[in-house]
Amino acid sequence: MELVVVLDCSDLDRSAAFWCGVLGYRAAPSSSGTYRQLTPADGHGVELLLQRVAELKVTKNRVHLDLRVPDLAAETARVMALGARRVTDDPIEEYGWGWHVLTDPDGNEFCVLQPPGDGDGDG
């Protein structure tokens, strides 16, 4: 069995550029205009499949990606420079974890989070 995460988007090229920049993935060319496969550059990890849809995102995601990082502030700034929007003004803190909720260019939520014991969690 192989896990693939499918993410709806409105623009395959824009979403591919964003998520490849965020995750360090590479994008396969889109042959259908509906799907675009993103894979880890080293070939190991979870595939992200972009699916172009006509509908706009209007409610909270039922599934989202978490990016665990050693430096919350630096990674939040980096993904925002790539086009993410921050939803939380201040980091959420719970059980020693600190995180921000962000959205990709299509409004899909994801979190950048710092585990307990990695830096100060001040974001």
N, C-alpha and C positions, 0 to 999 in steps of 0.2 A: 504494500500500500504506500502511496505517496501523497503527501499533503500539498494542496495548492490552495492559496487564498485568492479569491476573486474580488476585485474592487470595481464598482461602477464608477464611470467617469463620463464627461461630456466631450473631452478632447484627448484622444489617445497620445498624440505627440507631447502635449503640455504635461499630461499626467506621467508619461514615461520619463520625461526630462526631470520632473520633480522627484519622483520616487527613486529613480536611478541615482540622483544626486544625494538624496537622503540616505539610502541604503547601500550605496556603492555597488548596485546591480548593473547589469547590462540588458539592453532591450533588443529583442529579436524584431526584425522588420514585420510590419503588419501586412498579411496577405489578403485579409478579408475586409479590413476597414472597420471591423467590429471588435476584434480582440488584439491584444498586444502582450506578449509573454516577456516577463522580466525575471531574470535569474541571477543568482549570486555570481560575481565575477570569477570566483574560484570553483564554481560548479557545485558547491556543497551548501545546502540550506533549502529553505522553503521558497518555492516559486510564487511569484505574484502575477496574476493574470488580470490585466485591465480589460474591462468590458465596456464598450461605448454604448450608452443608453440615452434615450431622448428625454426621459424624466429628470427633473431636478431633484436634488436631495432636499427633503423638507422636514424630517424628524431625526431624532437621535439614532445613531447606529446601534444595532443590536450586537454587533461584533466590531471590535476595533483592534488596531495594532498598538502594542506597547514597545517603546524603544528604551531599553535599559542602558544607562550611560553612567560613566564615572563623574561627569561634571554637568549638572543640570543647566546652569546658566549658559555655559559655552555651547552645549548642544541645542538648547532652545534658540539661541541667537543664530546658530548655523542654519537650522531648518527654516527659521523665519526669513533669512536672507535668500533661501531657495524658493520662497513663495508661501510658506505656511502662515497662518494667522493664529495668534494666541487667543484662546477663549478665557483662560483664567488670568486675572491680574497678578495675583500672588500664588506661589506654589501651594498646592494642597499637601498637607502633611498628615500621615497616618502610620502608626506603628514603626516610625523611623524612616519610612519612605517619603520622598518628596517628589512631586510631579506637577507638570503643566499639561493641560488639555489644549490641543491645537487642532486646526483643520488644514486639510490639503486644499489645493486650488478649487476643488469641487465641493468643499464643505464637509468632507468625510472626516470625522473625529479620529484622532490618534493621541497617544500620550507619550511624553518624554519623561522618564522617571529615573530617579537616582536611588539605588538601594541603600539601606541603612549601612553606616560605616564608610561610605564613599564621600568624602568631603563634608561640607557643612549643610548641604541641602537647601541653601538659601535662594537658589535660582535667581 
